[in-house]
Amino acid sequence: MVGIGPGHPLDRTRRAEEAIARSRVVIGYQRYLDLIADLTEGKELIATGMTAEVERCRIALERAEGGEEVALVSSGDPGIYGMAGLALELAAAHKSPVPIEIIPGVSSANAAAARLGAPLMCDFATISLSDLLVPWETIRARIEAVAAADLVCVLYNPRSKKRRKQLDEAAALFRAHRSGATPVGIGTSLGTEGETVVLTNLDDFLNHPIGMRSIVIIGNSSSQHLGNWFITPRGYRLSW
Amino acid sequence: MVGIGPGHPLDRTRRAEEAIARSRVVIGYQRYLDLIADLTEGKELIATGMTAEVERCRIALERAEGGEEVALVSSGDPGIYGMAGLALELAAAHKSPVPIEIIPGVSSANAAAARLGAPLMCDFATISLSDLLVPWETIRARIEAVAAADLVCVLYNPRSKKRRKQLDEAAALFRAHRSGATPVGIGTSLGTEGETVVLTNLDDFLNHPIGMRSIVIIGNSSSQHLGNWFITPRGYRLSW
């Protein structure tokens, strides 16, 4: 399981590049394979569709059981809403003897935070709004708890073409506990050519484009706009 | 602001290495400078003590204002309990004209999760138990909310020589909401020679060594021990 970071070649770790270099077979969603095309010349590439996660893991395990070194790639970090857990579950369910290494990467939350400033300097929560695998009532209760506890919140999978109301509801839950002027940052397609970064606030952020490749960061009561940056101060005394 | 990852040279990104390579001056806590000794030959190195964060940022800004390219290094990710926020705050307070780039890295939570398995596959919260800059009552209320909302939780700065009761109290709060068999992982000195990784549970984890360089990950009601792995399943159907 190799995490390749948010997308830009410079944001990969050397460990990830070395793992891909020594693999004969590289498996992933087509868009992720495109992001590492500079590393895969001469290798067997296997691409599956966006929702074919189980198939991807199964093929990776089968090929590895055949004695080949296989890299199963994930954008960001495979351990954060990625496929690391699924690969381990499948391996355990099938008593696969294949040794598995999980190579962490810079996750989308970390990349978005760096572009926006320093919104995640203090305690925060990370919540996915996709209710494909988790019931919306569970997600909703978590958002409510996080909003009430004044935690900064990173929203993964905030919206897709077919799924729009979850983000509206999340916004209303945060708005019930926080000022409309609370800083909100939106990072989209980070590390790739179409990257956009928007700094806005809780009252305004739904007016900006947000999609499947966006990460939304909602500030807490300490968060500030500081020029063009979004920061959540840790409370240091700023003696010069 | 350059994040160098958890400690091992292979876990740095190329962006971080390039930023250090083009800097004349490299500033950081001595232990972080030791971790990048292979990159800093011939450069001016400025080390300050563990708690001299403001001084470190001030020196970095002053030197950069003098026209030099400066790398202020942070282990893990500078945006996660690091110094990115402080650097931006100081720069704003002093109307410093220096352009600042924040280079994200693999954070300790991501590294610990990868060594343990896949505990952070679903929603989670990250809380620091250090009450040096945040009142304990605030931290305690956040732990209570996170424990009640069944979120997996990453504890940063769980314990130091002088600060022991916070972790005991956090354990009791989680124990009030979760089974004693809930998986708990401890990663210490990740990426360095003294690295240790322990997989245990909520009833037992306080019996293991935990210190300033440890990260503790507390599972939720879905988390499982799977052989030697700690995973929080996302809910995929495991059809082979």
Interface residues (C-beta under 8 A of the other chain):
Chain A: G5 H8 P9 L10 D11 R12 T13 R14 R15 E18 E53 V54 R58 D77 P78 G79 I80 Y81 G82 A84 G85 L86 L88 E89 L90 A92 A93 H94 I102 I103 P104 G105 V106 S107 N110 A111 A113 A114 R115 G117 A118 P119 L120 M121 C122 D123 F124 A125 T126 I127 S128 L133 V134 T138 I139 A141 R142 E144 A145 V146 A148 A149 D150 L151 L226 G227 W229 I231 T232 P233 R234 G235 Y236 R237 L238 S239 W240
Chain B: G5 H8 P9 L10 D11 R12 T13 R14 R15 E18 E53 V54 R58 D77 P78 G79 I80 Y81 G82 A84 G85 L86 L88 E89 L90 A92 A93 H94 I102 I103 P104 G105 V106 S107 N110 A111 A113 A114 R115 G117 A118 P119 L120 M121 C122 D123 F124 A125 T126 I127 S128 L133 V134 T138 I139 A141 R142 E144 A145 V146 A148 A149 D150 L151 L226 G227 W229 I231 T232 P233 R234 G235 Y236 R237 L238 S239 W240
